[in-house]
Amino acid sequence: VDLCVEPGQVLAVVGASGSGKTMSGLALLDLLPAGGRITAGHARLGGGPIDLGLADAGVAGDGPAIPRRELRGSGIAMIFQQPRASLHPLRTIGGQMRETIRRLRGPTPRRAADAASIELLELAGFARAADRLGARPHELSGGECQRIMIALALAGRPRVLFADEPTTALDVLVQGRLLETLRRLARDLAMAVVLVTHDLRVVAEVADVAVVVEDGRTVEAAACGRLFDAPRHPATRRLLEASG
């Protein structure tokens, strides 16, 4: 799989279930499931090499490779398709926000951490962000939980945000608002967003460029307009037909 995304750009990685879309992000962050490992390839962030655990991870003249552990949350962040499962069910949103901020930014007094939490929640689209600090995940809707995950992902000021099927199980109106939030964040924060999805309607709404993946390989890559108007690969045409 070959991916390249620029600051402020939304890149959609599209493919059927099991095509390998999510594995790319998990591999980059060293979060592959048990038994999974990287056997070849390379990755760069801002021109510098990322250490993928391979003997030839670096290139002469690049300097030391960045360990993936150091990238998590700060260089690259990831949100998943089941946001409520990613939140602690018994802890308040404020408590989880403070923990994340301190882990990524260092020791932070409670008042400052709460102020930062409110700022992040506002960035994620909450109108009354302070009201959410005392809530627990079961008191929030699926769309609100996904916005909480976006706020948590922004805590480390990442340069790249992987969004893995972020609109799954959300109704159409909530999907639209969430996608607009991702589009706005990419633009306003000059953050690269990689949107993993199987739904080409989502791609049409928010992405600049799309990469189609089948059986773990890139089979087509193009600006979204060209991809929709003149698909070249059978996998792309099948996805378009399935999207109606």
Sequence and secondary structure as in RCSB ss.txt:
>XXXX:A:sequence
VDLCVEPGQVLAVVGASGSGKTMSGLALLDLLPAGGRITAGHARLGGGPIDLGLADAGVAGDGPAIPRRELRGSG
IAMIFQQPRASLHPLRTIGGQMRETIRRLRGPTPRRAADAASIELLELAGFARAADRLGARPHELSGGECQRIMI
ALALAGRPRVLFADEPTTALDVLVQGRLLETLRRLARDLAMAVVLVTHDLRVVAEVADVAVVVEDGRTVEAAACG
RLFDAPRHPATRRLLEASG
>XXXX:A:secstr
      TT EEEEE  TTSSHHHHHHHHTT   TT    S   EETTEEEE S TT S TTS S EEHHHHBTTT
EEEE S HHHHS TTS HHHHHHHHHHHHH    HHHHHHHHHHHHHHTT SSGGGGTT  GGGS HHHHHHHHH
HHHHTT  SEEEEESTTTT  HHHHHHHHHHHHHHHHHHT EEEEEES HHHHHHH SEEEEEETTEEEEEEEHH
HHHHS  SHHHHHHHHHT 
